[in-house]
């Protein structure tokens, strides 16, 4: 277990850290590294999980097939400019996937030594829970931090990996502040960050105005990378406890439409 730190030290690290030395796996729809908004992004690798009709394989990726992964990577780059990104494409042209493909992508990220897995996706099929638990538990045992988005219609709807307690589950908040984040008590989706009406990088060099927890999760990944760039030995639960302690208290004014009373 890594060292414990004072909260003011953690706050300073998050404010001043750059993500240097931290490797983030963006498990998503791919990456468009030539996008102008991604200029200067440190890309470690760009790979994809594909089904050849017989088995799943890891192959070099041919870019972003939807735009979602490019958006996520751009958000991370803006907040943690020195973090290193590895794109692992598991989502297809309709921005959906299969559990087996996601599982192999996550396990590949773990085997390649990433410290943070950004998972801007979720599965609500209860029969698939153990398949997600397998790699989330492995990440926990390896000291790897998993950040995941929640359901965009109702954040209380169980989705995985977000609903595992070892995961940093993130909802969207209605705020213009790029680096503020909130702590929500008494829910498995404990964090929220900007994710409503966000201008992001999209495929073919474009931009898009988007809303969703998918675009809040990478903010937490980036802020976590800032923290870890100063204190790299923090365990997932240590980091989660620190983020809980220094986050802004949740207030109703920032609630998005998926927060139903």
ZANU-435089 format. One line per 5 residues: number of its first residue (from 0); their letters; for each residue z, x, y of N, C-alpha, C. Coordinates in nm, 4 decimals. Layout:
N
NUM) A) Z/X/Y/Z/X/Y/Z/X/Y | ...
// end
This chain:
261
0) XXXXX) 0.0000/0.0846/-0.1189/0.0000/0.0000/0.0000/0.0000/0.0884/0.1242 | -0.0761/0.0512/0.2237/-0.0864/0.1294/0.3448/0.0370/0.1162/0.4326 | 0.0412/0.1910/0.5403/0.1567/0.1914/0.6282/0.1680/0.0617/0.7071 | 0.2913/0.0250/0.7389/0.3099/-0.0889/0.8281/0.3009/-0.0398/0.9712 | 0.2486/-0.1226/1.0601/0.2323/-0.0822/1.1993/0.2925/-0.1874/1.2904
5) XXXXX) 0.3262/-0.1471/1.4103/0.3791/-0.2391/1.5094/0.2670/-0.3278/1.5628 | 0.3026/-0.4499/1.6037/0.1999/-0.5442/1.6473/0.1264/-0.4944/1.7715 | 0.1987/-0.4273/1.8620/0.1294/-0.3773/1.9812/0.0286/-0.2682/1.9443 | 0.0576/-0.1956/1.8373/-0.0373/-0.0947/1.7895/-0.1613/-0.1613/1.7307 | -0.1397/-0.2708/1.6571/-0.2520/-0.3448/1.5997/-0.3383/-0.4065/1.7094
10) XXXXX) -0.2740/-0.4622/1.8095/-0.3481/-0.5217/1.9208/-0.4332/-0.4173/1.9919 | -0.3769/-0.2988/2.0102/-0.4531/-0.1917/2.0746/-0.5715/-0.1502/1.9875 | -0.5498/-0.1414/1.8562/-0.6582/-0.1031/1.7657/-0.7716/-0.2042/1.7705 | -0.7378/-0.3319/1.7723/-0.8403/-0.4357/1.7768/-0.9129/-0.4342/1.9111 | -0.8402/-0.4040/2.0177/-0.9015/-0.3995/2.1502/-0.9909/-0.2772/2.1684
15) XXXXX) -0.9506/-0.1635/2.1096/-1.0189/-0.0372/2.1371/-1.1005/0.0161/2.0193 | -1.0763/-0.0341/1.8990/-1.1490/0.0149/1.7826/-1.2971/-0.0194/1.7907 | -1.3775/0.0601/1.7230/-1.5230/0.0401/1.7249/-1.5809/0.0067/1.5875 | -1.4969/0.0142/1.4852/-1.5472/-0.0051/1.3493/-1.5928/0.1229/1.2835 | -1.5755/0.2362/1.3511/-1.6218/0.3638/1.2967/-1.5619/0.3888/1.1579
20) XXXXX) -1.6472/0.4255/1.0629/-1.6029/0.4591/0.9282/-1.5842/0.3398/0.8363 | -1.6078/0.2185/0.8871/-1.5871/0.0982/0.8063/-1.7219/0.0430/0.7606 | -1.7302/0.0141/0.6325/-1.8527/-0.0362/0.5698/-1.8371/-0.1854/0.5397 | -1.9269/-0.2642/0.5961/-1.9215/-0.4096/0.5800/-2.0438/-0.4555/0.5010 | -2.0209/-0.5247/0.3910/-2.1298/-0.5850/0.3148/-2.1562/-0.7246/0.3693
25) XXXXX) -2.2757/-0.7465/0.4207/-2.3171/-0.8792/0.4656/-2.3913/-0.9431/0.3494 | -2.3217/-1.0300/0.2787/-2.3772/-1.0949/0.1594/-2.4407/-1.2251/0.2078 | -2.5723/-1.2240/0.2216/-2.6343/-1.3304/0.3012/-2.7820/-1.3464/0.2645 | -2.8655/-1.3738/0.3666/-3.0076/-1.4026/0.3439/-3.0973/-1.2832/0.3706 | -3.0372/-1.1670/0.3914/-3.1155/-1.0479/0.4195/-3.0950/-0.9991/0.5611
30) XXXXX) -3.1802/-0.9078/0.6038/-3.1624/-0.8418/0.7324/-3.2989/-0.8046/0.7894 | -3.3132/-0.8215/0.9194/-3.4318/-0.7758/0.9905/-3.3903/-0.6577/1.0794 | -3.3886/-0.5372/1.0246/-3.3318/-0.4234/1.0975/-3.4060/-0.3878/1.2254 | -3.5346/-0.4282/1.2377/-3.6116/-0.3962/1.3573/-3.5893/-0.4959/1.4705 | -3.5052/-0.5945/1.4488/-3.4804/-0.6952/1.5524/-3.4231/-0.6282/1.6771
35) XXXXX) -3.4723/-0.6614/1.7962/-3.4219/-0.5969/1.9186/-3.2711/-0.6100/1.9383 | -3.2128/-0.7208/1.8946/-3.0689/-0.7404/1.9125/-2.9867/-0.6590/1.8128 | -3.0544/-0.5977/1.7169/-2.9854/-0.5143/1.6187/-3.0097/-0.3659/1.6437 | -3.0678/-0.3330/1.7586/-3.0963/-0.1931/1.7900/-2.9687/-0.1101/1.7842 | -2.9732/-0.0003/1.7117/-2.8569/0.0851/1.6979/-2.7660/0.0487/1.5824
40) XXXXX) -2.7965/-0.0605/1.5124/-2.7154/-0.1002/1.3975/-2.7232/0.0060/1.2877 | -2.6084/0.0438/1.2346/-2.6034/0.1429/1.1279/-2.6181/0.0723/0.9938 | -2.7389/0.0763/0.9385/-2.7673/0.0074/0.8125/-2.7592/0.1084/0.6983 | -2.6664/0.0860/0.6069/-2.6506/0.1742/0.4910/-2.7610/0.1488/0.3898 | -2.7833/0.0208/0.3606/-2.8820/-0.0166/0.2595/-2.9190/-0.1626/0.2776
45) XXXXX) -3.0312/-0.1995/0.2218/-3.0828/-0.3352/0.2324/-3.1383/-0.3718/0.0948 | -3.0587/-0.4458/0.0177/-3.0954/-0.4772/-0.1198/-3.0894/-0.6274/-0.1421 | -3.1427/-0.6719/-0.2554/-3.1449/-0.8143/-0.2868/-3.1162/-0.8353/-0.4345 | -3.0560/-0.9484/-0.4649/-3.0389/-0.9921/-0.6026/-3.1497/-1.0926/-0.6313 | -3.2309/-1.0637/-0.7294/-3.3439/-1.1515/-0.7595/-3.3417/-1.1907/-0.9069
50) XXXXX) -3.4007/-1.3049/-0.9343/-3.4140/-1.3560/-1.0706/-3.5589/-1.3381/-1.1130 | -3.5820/-1.2525/-1.2123/-3.7195/-1.2272/-1.2569/-3.7652/-1.3251/-1.3643 | -3.6846/-1.4288/-1.3865/-3.7173/-1.5280/-1.4879/-3.6494/-1.5044/-1.6201 | -3.5965/-1.3833/-1.6368/-3.5243/-1.3487/-1.7592/-3.3809/-1.3065/-1.7280 | -3.3671/-1.2243/-1.6272/-3.2354/-1.1737/-1.5893/-3.2320/-1.1491/-1.4396
55) XXXXX) -3.1110/-1.1268/-1.3890/-3.0933/-1.0941/-1.2484/-3.1044/-0.9436/-1.2301 | -3.1664/-0.9019/-1.1202/-3.1843/-0.7594/-1.0926/-3.1481/-0.7289/-0.9474 | -3.1067/-0.6055/-0.9230/-3.0856/-0.5542/-0.7886/-3.2098/-0.4756/-0.7494 | -3.2764/-0.5172/-0.6404/-3.4004/-0.4529/-0.5978/-3.3951/-0.4276/-0.4475 | -3.4799/-0.3401/-0.3950/-3.4895/-0.3263/-0.2497/-3.5295/-0.4599/-0.1871
60) XXXXX) -3.4688/-0.4928/-0.0752/-3.4987/-0.6195/-0.0093/-3.6253/-0.6076/0.0746 | -3.6900/-0.7208/0.0974/-3.8081/-0.7223/0.1828/-3.7804/-0.7985/0.3122 | -3.6575/-0.7866/0.3594/-3.6232/-0.8459/0.4885/-3.5394/-0.9716/0.4761 | -3.5290/-1.0421/0.5883/-3.4501/-1.1641/0.5957/-3.5423/-1.2827/0.5697 | -3.5127/-1.3587/0.4656/-3.6015/-1.4693/0.4275/-3.5697/-1.5990/0.5004
65) XXXXX) -3.4613/-1.5994/0.5807/-3.4230/-1.7224/0.6507/-3.3888/-1.6976/0.7969 | -3.3112/-1.5928/0.8239/-3.2655/-1.5636/0.9600/-3.1153/-1.5547/0.9713 | -3.0466/-1.6181/0.8788/-2.9008/-1.6289/0.8793/-2.8328/-1.4919/0.8725 | -2.8778/-1.4059/0.7825/-2.8152/-1.2746/0.7671/-2.8336/-1.1861/0.8891 | -2.9491/-1.1980/0.9535/-2.9748/-1.1234/1.0768/-2.8788/-1.1687/1.1866
70) XXXXX) -2.8556/-1.2990/1.1950/-2.7608/-1.3522/1.2930/-2.6208/-1.2979/1.2689 | -2.5769/-1.3025/1.1449/-2.4432/-1.2541/1.1094/-2.4297/-1.1056/1.1418 | -2.5294/-1.0276/1.1064/-2.5247/-0.8833/1.1319/-2.5229/-0.8529/1.2809 | -2.5969/-0.9321/1.3588/-2.5981/-0.9122/1.5033/-2.4635/-0.9385/1.5667 | -2.3926/-1.0387/1.5173/-2.2583/-1.0682/1.5689/-2.1633/-0.9535/1.5383
75) XXXXX) -2.1691/-0.9026/1.4166/-2.0836/-0.7896/1.3789/-2.1153/-0.6681/1.4641 | -2.2444/-0.6392/1.4817/-2.2845/-0.5214/1.5580/-2.2359/-0.5287/1.7021 | -2.2391/-0.6481/1.7617/-2.1977/-0.6635/1.9011/-2.0490/-0.6344/1.9192 | -1.9678/-0.6691/1.8203/-1.8232/-0.6542/1.8334/-1.7699/-0.5256/1.7717 | -1.8367/-0.4746/1.6712/-1.7933/-0.3501/1.6053/-1.9151/-0.2596/1.5932
80) XXXXX) -1.9600/-0.2011/1.7044/-2.0901/-0.1332/1.7080/-2.1026/-0.0104/1.6185 | -1.9895/0.0472/1.5777/-1.9972/0.1666/1.4934/-1.9718/0.1371/1.3457 | -1.9482/0.0114/1.3135/-1.9352/-0.0247/1.1723/-2.0702/-0.0080/1.1034 | -2.0668/0.0232/0.9754/-2.1887/0.0394/0.8964/-2.2113/-0.0871/0.8144 | -2.3350/-0.1335/0.8153/-2.3696/-0.2599/0.7499/-2.4538/-0.2339/0.6256
85) XXXXX) -2.4187/-0.3027/0.5186/-2.5041/-0.3076/0.4013/-2.5456/-0.4518/0.3795 | -2.6747/-0.4781/0.3779/-2.7239/-0.6133/0.3576/-2.7496/-0.6358/0.2090 | -2.6846/-0.7368/0.1540/-2.7051/-0.7740/0.0137/-2.7558/-0.9180/0.0120 | -2.8837/-0.9342/-0.0129/-2.9448/-1.0674/-0.0031/-2.9181/-1.1471/-0.1292 | -2.8508/-1.2596/-0.1116/-2.8248/-1.3512/-0.2226/-2.8722/-1.4931/-0.1907
90) XXXXX) -2.8985/-1.5211/-0.0631/-2.9446/-1.6532/-0.0212/-3.0962/-1.6539/-0.0134 | -3.1552/-1.7676/-0.0477/-3.3004/-1.7781/-0.0517/-3.3598/-1.8365/0.0742 | -3.4866/-1.8748/0.0650/-3.5606/-1.9213/0.1821/-3.5080/-2.0529/0.2378 | -3.4356/-2.1293/0.1575/-3.3729/-2.2512/0.2068/-3.2244/-2.2297/0.2360 | -3.1832/-2.1035/0.2415/-3.0460/-2.0630/0.2716/-2.9455/-2.1122/0.1678
95) XXXXX) -2.9901/-2.1261/0.0440/-2.9010/-2.1648/-0.0649/-2.9110/-2.0601/-0.1758 | -2.8255/-2.0758/-0.2767/-2.8231/-1.9762/-0.3832/-2.7634/-2.0372/-0.5084 | -2.7416/-1.9512/-0.6094/-2.6710/-1.9881/-0.7308/-2.5487/-1.9002/-0.7432 | -2.4472/-1.9538/-0.8058/-2.3218/-1.8801/-0.8207/-2.3420/-1.7459/-0.8895 | -2.4257/-1.7413/-0.9922/-2.4470/-1.6158/-1.0657/-2.5072/-1.5088/-0.9751
100) XXXXX) -2.5966/-1.5493/-0.8858/-2.6584/-1.4538/-0.7938/-2.5552/-1.4023/-0.6940 | -2.4755/-1.4924/-0.6389/-2.3708/-1.4520/-0.5447/-2.2699/-1.3610/-0.6135 | -2.2322/-1.3956/-0.7350/-2.1351/-1.3150/-0.8084/-2.1860/-1.1729/-0.8290 | -2.3119/-1.1583/-0.8687/-2.3665/-1.0243/-0.8896/-2.3738/-0.9479/-0.7571 | -2.4116/-1.0162/-0.6495/-2.4169/-0.9510/-0.5194/-2.2815/-0.9020/-0.4744
105) XXXXX) -2.1782/-0.9841/-0.4941/-2.0426/-0.9448/-0.4554/-1.9930/-0.8280/-0.5405 | -2.0187/-0.8350/-0.6690/-1.9756/-0.7257/-0.7567/-2.0494/-0.5959/-0.7243 | -2.1747/-0.6073/-0.6838/-2.2497/-0.4886/-0.6432/-2.1877/-0.4280/-0.5170 | -2.1481/-0.5136/-0.4246/-2.0833/-0.4644/-0.3027/-1.9530/-0.3927/-0.3356 | -1.8777/-0.4461/-0.4279/-1.7520/-0.3828/-0.4674/-1.7776/-0.2474/-0.5327
110) XXXXX) -1.8792/-0.2410/-0.6161/-1.9064/-0.1155/-0.6857/-1.9589/-0.0083/-0.5908 | -2.0130/-0.0496/-0.4756/-2.0696/0.0459/-0.3805/-1.9714/0.0873/-0.2713 | -1.8496/0.0396/-0.2802/-1.7438/0.0917/-0.1945/-1.7312/0.0314/-0.0563 | -1.7755/-0.0910/-0.0365/-1.7575/-0.1554/0.0933/-1.6113/-0.1947/0.1132 | -1.5633/-0.1833/0.2368/-1.4250/-0.2214/0.2653/-1.4097/-0.3683/0.3026
115) XXXXX) -1.5173/-0.4285/0.3562/-1.5149/-0.5691/0.3969/-1.6373/-0.6386/0.3385 | -1.6166/-0.7572/0.2816/-1.7274/-0.8416/0.2370/-1.7335/-0.9619/0.3294 | -1.8433/-0.9778/0.4023/-1.8607/-1.0958/0.4873/-1.9397/-1.2005/0.4099 | -1.8759/-1.3148/0.3882/-1.9341/-1.4206/0.3056/-1.9497/-1.5468/0.3909 | -2.0605/-1.5581/0.4613/-2.0856/-1.6761/0.5436/-2.1562/-1.7829/0.4603
120) XXXXX) -2.0887/-1.8239/0.3539/-2.1387/-1.9259/0.2622/-2.0194/-1.9852/0.1903 | -2.0418/-2.0937/0.1191/-1.9345/-2.1536/0.0402/-1.9904/-2.2413/-0.0698 | -1.9139/-2.2533/-0.1764/-1.9513/-2.3382/-0.2901/-1.8408/-2.4407/-0.3113 | -1.8777/-2.5679/-0.3171/-1.7791/-2.6750/-0.3336/-1.7755/-2.7297/-0.4764 | -1.8443/-2.6648/-0.5686/-1.8501/-2.7123/-0.7075/-1.7281/-2.6591/-0.7830
125) XXXXX) -1.6378/-2.7478/-0.8195/-1.5120/-2.7050/-0.8811/-1.5341/-2.6311/-1.0127 | -1.6373/-2.6656/-1.0841/-1.6648/-2.6004/-1.2128/-1.6992/-2.4531/-1.1965 | -1.7316/-2.4107/-1.0737/-1.7705/-2.2723/-1.0479/-1.6555/-2.1864/-0.9938 | -1.5385/-2.2462/-0.9777/-1.4283/-2.1758/-0.9107/-1.3942/-2.0434/-0.9783 | -1.3849/-2.0417/-1.1097/-1.3420/-1.9192/-1.1781/-1.4432/-1.8063/-1.1611
130) XXXXX) -1.5708/-1.8412/-1.1464/-1.6715/-1.7372/-1.1234/-1.6487/-1.6691/-0.9885 | -1.6069/-1.7453/-0.8891/-1.5743/-1.6866/-0.7585/-1.4416/-1.6125/-0.7644 | -1.3474/-1.6693/-0.8361/-1.2152/-1.6055/-0.8450/-1.2246/-1.4667/-0.9079 | -1.3166/-1.4490/-1.0005/-1.3278/-1.3207/-1.0704/-1.3519/-1.2064/-0.9727 | -1.4486/-1.2222/-0.8810/-1.4770/-1.1109/-0.7904/-1.3837/-1.1070/-0.6700
135) XXXXX) -1.3298/-1.2227/-0.6307/-1.2300/-1.2221/-0.5225/-1.1035/-1.1505/-0.5686 | -1.0627/-1.1750/-0.6927/-0.9457/-1.1041/-0.7470/-0.9733/-0.9548/-0.7596 | -1.0940/-0.9202/-0.8027/-1.1288/-0.7786/-0.8139/-1.1240/-0.7115/-0.6756 | -1.1730/-0.7820/-0.5745/-1.1671/-0.7276/-0.4386/-1.0223/-0.7036/-0.3971 | -0.9369/-0.7995/-0.4246/-0.7947/-0.7859/-0.3895/-0.7335/-0.6645/-0.4587
140) XXXXX) -0.7623/-0.6484/-0.5848/-0.7056/-0.5359/-0.6598/-0.7580/-0.4018/-0.6097 | -0.8801/-0.4009/-0.5566/-0.9381/-0.2778/-0.5035/-0.8986/-0.2524/-0.3583 | -0.8287/-0.3466/-0.2967/-0.7938/-0.3325/-0.1559/-0.9081/-0.3638/-0.0621 | -1.0042/-0.4440/-0.1087/-1.1201/-0.4810/-0.0286/-1.0937/-0.6158/0.0377 | -1.1299/-0.6265/0.1643/-1.1038/-0.7456/0.2443/-1.2218/-0.8414/0.2359
145) XXXXX) -1.1954/-0.9674/0.2023/-1.2995/-1.0690/0.1929/-1.2818/-1.1678/0.3078 | -1.3883/-1.1878/0.3839/-1.3894/-1.2833/0.4950/-1.4921/-1.3903/0.4616 | -1.4532/-1.5187/0.4731/-1.5444/-1.6253/0.4310/-1.5431/-1.7419/0.5290 | -1.6574/-1.8072/0.5411/-1.6726/-1.9267/0.6229/-1.6260/-2.0496/0.5457 | -1.5956/-2.1553/0.6205/-1.5488/-2.2798/0.5580/-1.6545/-2.3894/0.5725
150) XXXXX) -1.6211/-2.5101/0.5278/-1.7113/-2.6237/0.5312/-1.7365/-2.6683/0.6755 | -1.8609/-2.6958/0.7090/-1.8965/-2.7322/0.8466/-1.8831/-2.8805/0.8771 | -1.8638/-2.9632/0.7749/-1.8466/-3.1069/0.7983/-1.6997/-3.1438/0.8113 | -1.6164/-3.0860/0.7259/-1.4717/-3.1058/0.7311/-1.4077/-2.9792/0.6769 | -1.3391/-2.9057/0.7620/-1.2874/-2.7750/0.7213/-1.1856/-2.7843/0.6084
155) XXXXX) -1.1335/-2.9057/0.5831/-1.0360/-2.9239/0.4748/-1.1023/-2.9421/0.3389 | -1.2340/-2.9575/0.3356/-1.3049/-2.9708/0.2089/-1.2976/-2.8395/0.1319 | -1.2474/-2.8406/0.0098/-1.2352/-2.7149/-0.0649/-1.3707/-2.6501/-0.0891 | -1.3815/-2.5252/-0.0480/-1.4980/-2.4437/-0.0776/-1.4497/-2.3029/-0.1104 | -1.5268/-2.2388/-0.1944/-1.4899/-2.1035/-0.2367/-1.6024/-2.0067/-0.2001
160) XXXXX) -1.5669/-1.8866/-0.1540/-1.4375/-1.8191/-0.1683/-1.3330/-1.8499/-0.0619 | -1.3633/-1.9311/0.0398/-1.2710/-1.9485/0.1518/-1.1340/-1.9999/0.1094 | -1.1272/-2.0820/0.0047/-1.0008/-2.1466/-0.0299/-0.9113/-2.0624/-0.1214 | -0.9439/-1.9366/-0.1421/-0.8509/-1.8479/-0.2120/-0.7569/-1.7849/-0.1093 | -0.6252/-1.7852/-0.1352/-0.5294/-1.7366/-0.0350/-0.5454/-1.5904/0.0042
165) XXXXX) -0.6051/-1.5079/-0.0808/-0.6224/-1.3669/-0.0450/-0.7395/-1.3450/0.0506 | -0.8177/-1.4506/0.0758/-0.9366/-1.4416/0.1605/-0.9009/-1.4771/0.3044 | -0.9664/-1.4129/0.4002/-0.9569/-1.4524/0.5406/-1.0596/-1.5631/0.5628 | -1.0142/-1.6886/0.5598/-1.1031/-1.8031/0.5761/-1.1122/-1.8384/0.7241 | -1.2348/-1.8647/0.7695/-1.2589/-1.8772/0.9136/-1.3356/-2.0056/0.9446
170) XXXXX) -1.2892/-2.0766/1.0465/-1.3584/-2.1936/1.0983/-1.4163/-2.1600/1.2357 | -1.5054/-2.2439/1.2818/-1.5631/-2.2268/1.4153/-1.4711/-2.2885/1.5196 | -1.4690/-2.2273/1.6368/-1.3920/-2.2790/1.7497/-1.4847/-2.2930/1.8694 | -1.4485/-2.3848/1.9565/-1.5284/-2.4114/2.0766/-1.4725/-2.3268/2.1913 | -1.5180/-2.2035/2.1981/-1.4738/-2.1122/2.3023/-1.5873/-2.0184/2.3381
175) XXXXX) -1.5893/-1.9740/2.4625/-1.6904/-1.8794/2.5049/-1.6475/-1.7356/2.4911 | -1.5226/-1.7135/2.4545/-1.4691/-1.5776/2.4419/-1.5153/-1.5174/2.3102 | -1.5809/-1.4030/2.3170/-1.6386/-1.3406/2.1986/-1.5349/-1.2814/2.1040 | -1.4206/-1.2393/2.1566/-1.3264/-1.1639/2.0743/-1.1926/-1.2332/2.0519 | -1.1742/-1.3522/2.1097/-1.0493/-1.4249/2.0860/-1.0551/-1.4888/1.9472
180) XXXXX) -0.9402/-1.5016/1.8828/-0.9354/-1.5738/1.7561/-0.8031/-1.6462/1.7449 | -0.8005/-1.7491/1.6613/-0.6876/-1.8411/1.6535/-0.6315/-1.8447/1.5120 | -0.5023/-1.8770/1.5051/-0.4354/-1.8952/1.3763/-0.3979/-2.0419/1.3618 | -0.4380/-2.1005/1.2496/-0.4133/-2.2420/1.2227/-0.3135/-2.2523/1.1075 | -0.1983/-2.3048/1.1326/-0.0939/-2.3152/1.0301/-0.1217/-2.4277/0.9308
185) XXXXX) -0.0615/-2.4135/0.8128/-0.0569/-2.5201/0.7127/-0.1964/-2.5595/0.6621 | -0.2834/-2.4647/0.6510/-0.4158/-2.4877/0.5937/-0.4630/-2.3581/0.5311 | -0.5488/-2.3687/0.4304/-0.6044/-2.2479/0.3701/-0.7106/-2.1838/0.4594 | -0.7652/-2.2609/0.5522/-0.8577/-2.2052/0.6513/-0.7728/-2.1683/0.7731 | -0.7203/-2.0473/0.7707/-0.6146/-2.0101/0.8647/-0.6632/-1.9542/0.9973
190) XXXXX) -0.7904/-1.9181/1.0072/-0.8391/-1.8535/1.1284/-0.9577/-1.9300/1.1852 | -0.9769/-1.9145/1.3154/-1.0920/-1.9742/1.3833/-1.1362/-1.8789/1.4935 | -1.2665/-1.8770/1.5176/-1.3235/-1.7920/1.6216/-1.4498/-1.8600/1.6736 | -1.5057/-1.8040/1.7770/-1.6216/-1.8667/1.8397/-1.7320/-1.8934/1.7379 | -1.7814/-2.0176/1.7374/-1.8875/-2.0530/1.6441/-1.9651/-2.1759/1.6862
195) XXXXX) -1.9410/-2.2230/1.8089/-2.0098/-2.3415/1.8598/-2.1049/-2.2990/1.9721 | -2.2314/-2.3374/1.9597/-2.3335/-2.3064/2.0610/-2.3394/-2.1571/2.0904 | -2.3751/-2.0822/1.9871/-2.3818/-1.9366/1.9969/-2.5281/-1.8929/1.9916 | -2.5689/-1.8091/2.0849/-2.7034/-1.7512/2.0812/-2.7016/-1.6296/1.9894 | -2.7833/-1.6331/1.8855/-2.7820/-1.5258/1.7865/-2.9237/-1.4740/1.7622
200) XXXXX) -2.9294/-1.3537/1.7049/-3.0573/-1.3002/1.6572/-3.1047/-1.3844/1.5393 | -3.2367/-1.4044/1.5303/-3.2932/-1.4804/1.4185/-3.4174/-1.4070/1.3688 | -3.4781/-1.4561/1.2670/-3.5897/-1.3853/1.2046/-3.7096/-1.3756/1.2985 | -3.7978/-1.2821/1.2670/-3.9206/-1.2581/1.3435/-3.8922/-1.2210/1.4887 | -3.7814/-1.1495/1.5107/-3.7483/-1.1015/1.6437/-3.6996/-1.2077/1.7396
205) XXXXX) -3.6707/-1.3255/1.6879/-3.6343/-1.4366/1.7748/-3.4852/-1.4522/1.7980 | -3.4527/-1.5585/1.8688/-3.3141/-1.5971/1.8937/-3.2997/-1.7444/1.8587 | -3.1756/-1.7861/1.8382/-3.1524/-1.9258/1.8041/-3.0140/-1.9666/1.8521 | -3.0013/-2.0894/1.9016/-2.8712/-2.1451/1.9383/-2.8150/-2.2148/1.8158 | -2.7013/-2.1680/1.7678/-2.6474/-2.2166/1.6404/-2.5023/-2.2581/1.6552
210) XXXXX) -2.4584/-2.3394/1.5609/-2.3186/-2.3804/1.5497/-2.2811/-2.3778/1.4027 | -2.1659/-2.3208/1.3712/-2.1197/-2.3208/1.2330/-2.0148/-2.2140/1.2080 | -1.9378/-2.2366/1.1041/-1.8359/-2.1376/1.0666/-1.8995/-2.0078/1.0190 | -2.0269/-2.0149/0.9773/-2.0994/-1.8943/0.9362/-2.1034/-1.7897/1.0466 | -2.0971/-1.8351/1.1719/-2.1098/-1.7448/1.2848/-1.9740/-1.7113/1.3467
215) XXXXX) -1.8701/-1.7747/1.2936/-1.7327/-1.7384/1.3310/-1.6782/-1.6318/1.2369 | -1.7116/-1.6433/1.1081/-1.6616/-1.5465/1.0097/-1.6951/-1.4025/1.0457 | -1.8200/-1.3704/1.0860/-1.8486/-1.2306/1.1178/-1.7716/-1.1775/1.2382 | -1.7225/-1.2655/1.3239/-1.6370/-1.2191/1.4341/-1.5053/-1.1653/1.3781 | -1.4500/-1.2368/1.2816/-1.3274/-1.1885/1.2193/-1.3551/-1.0607/1.1411
220) XXXXX) -1.4699/-1.0543/1.0736/-1.5067/-0.9305/1.0031/-1.5142/-0.8135/1.0997 | -1.5740/-0.8361/1.2159/-1.5885/-0.7286/1.3137/-1.4543/-0.6872/1.3727 | -1.3687/-0.7839/1.4050/-1.2377/-0.7509/1.4600/-1.1518/-0.6812/1.3552 | -1.1651/-0.7237/1.2300/-1.0959/-0.6553/1.1209/-1.1463/-0.5118/1.1080 | -1.2772/-0.4926/1.1233/-1.3332/-0.3574/1.1172/-1.2770/-0.2698/1.2282
225) XXXXX) -1.2575/-0.3265/1.3459/-1.1940/-0.2515/1.4552/-1.0543/-0.2053/1.4141 | -0.9784/-0.2979/1.3563/-0.8422/-0.2657/1.3128/-0.8433/-0.1589/1.2046 | -0.9294/-0.1763/1.1060/-0.9340/-0.0818/0.9937/-0.9879/0.0546/1.0347 | -1.0683/0.0588/1.1405/-1.1194/0.1884/1.1850/-1.0068/0.2758/1.2391 | -0.8966/0.2141/1.2777/-0.7794/0.2885/1.3240/-0.6757/0.3010/1.2123
230) XXXXX) -0.6620/0.1943/1.1327/-0.5642/0.1924/1.0227/-0.6371/0.1546/0.8922 | -0.7111/0.2479/0.8349/-0.7978/0.2163/0.7206/-0.7250/0.1828/0.5917 | -0.5955/0.2155/0.5826/-0.5244/0.1950/0.4559/-0.4522/0.0614/0.4474 | -0.4720/-0.0260/0.5439/-0.4084/-0.1574/0.5378/-0.4619/-0.2366/0.4185 | -0.3737/-0.2972/0.3430/-0.4149/-0.3815/0.2315/-0.4623/-0.5162/0.2852
235) XXXXX) -0.5328/-0.5950/0.2030/-0.5767/-0.7270/0.2492/-0.4632/-0.8152/0.3005 | -0.3504/-0.8165/0.2308/-0.2412/-0.9027/0.2767/-0.1731/-0.8471/0.4004 | -0.1655/-0.7152/0.4143/-0.1114/-0.6577/0.5371/-0.1995/-0.6946/0.6557 | -0.3294/-0.6775/0.6398/-0.4211/-0.7096/0.7486/-0.4145/-0.8578/0.7838 | -0.4059/-0.9422/0.6813/-0.3986/-1.0859/0.7064/-0.2719/-1.1215/0.7824
240) XXXXX) -0.1593/-1.0621/0.7448/-0.0340/-1.0890/0.8135/-0.0386/-1.0436/0.9588 | -0.1004/-0.9282/0.9820/-0.1139/-0.8780/1.1189/-0.2000/-0.9720/1.2024 | -0.3126/-1.0148/1.1478/-0.4002/-1.1049/1.2211/-0.3320/-1.2387/1.2489 | -0.2549/-1.2882/1.1533/-0.1793/-1.4113/1.1762/-0.0834/-1.3953/1.2936 | -0.0197/-1.2796/1.3007/0.0833/-1.2575/1.4021/0.0268/-1.2399/1.5422
245) XXXXX) -0.0930/-1.1831/1.5537/-0.1449/-1.1541/1.6874/-0.2510/-1.2536/1.7339 | -0.2917/-1.3454/1.6463/-0.3897/-1.4472/1.6855/-0.3288/-1.5433/1.7873 | -0.4148/-1.6067/1.8647/-0.3703/-1.7104/1.9557/-0.3327/-1.8349/1.8751 | -0.2291/-1.9072/1.9171/-0.1962/-2.0323/1.8471/-0.3099/-2.1328/1.8618 | -0.3331/-2.2070/1.7553/-0.4384/-2.3072/1.7559/-0.4081/-2.4167/1.8570
250) XXXXX) -0.5093/-2.4554/1.9353/-0.4956/-2.5649/2.0303/-0.6120/-2.6600/2.0096 | -0.5861/-2.7880/2.0268/-0.6855/-2.8892/1.9983/-0.8097/-2.8803/2.0840 | -0.7976/-2.8238/2.2045/-0.9113/-2.8185/2.2964/-1.0285/-2.7369/2.2416 | -1.0001/-2.6439/2.1505/-1.1076/-2.5591/2.0992/-1.1631/-2.6111/1.9664 | -1.1151/-2.7247/1.9196/-1.1565/-2.7761/1.7901/-1.3044/-2.8158/1.7895
255) XXXXX) -1.3716/-2.7792/1.6823/-1.5107/-2.8193/1.6627/-1.5141/-2.9552/1.5925 | -1.6343/-3.0064/1.5685/-1.6466/-3.1406/1.5134/-1.5989/-3.1505/1.3694 | -1.5833/-3.0384/1.2999/-1.5395/-3.0460/1.1591/-1.3880/-3.0488/1.1459 | -1.3172/-3.0527/1.2586/-1.1716/-3.0678/1.2562/-1.1429/-3.2154/1.2800 | -1.1202/-3.2874/1.1721/-1.1056/-3.4317/1.1780/-0.9574/-3.4692/1.1734
260) X) -0.9132/-3.5480/1.2666/-0.7724/-3.5928/1.2705/-0.7577/-3.7285/1.2035
// end
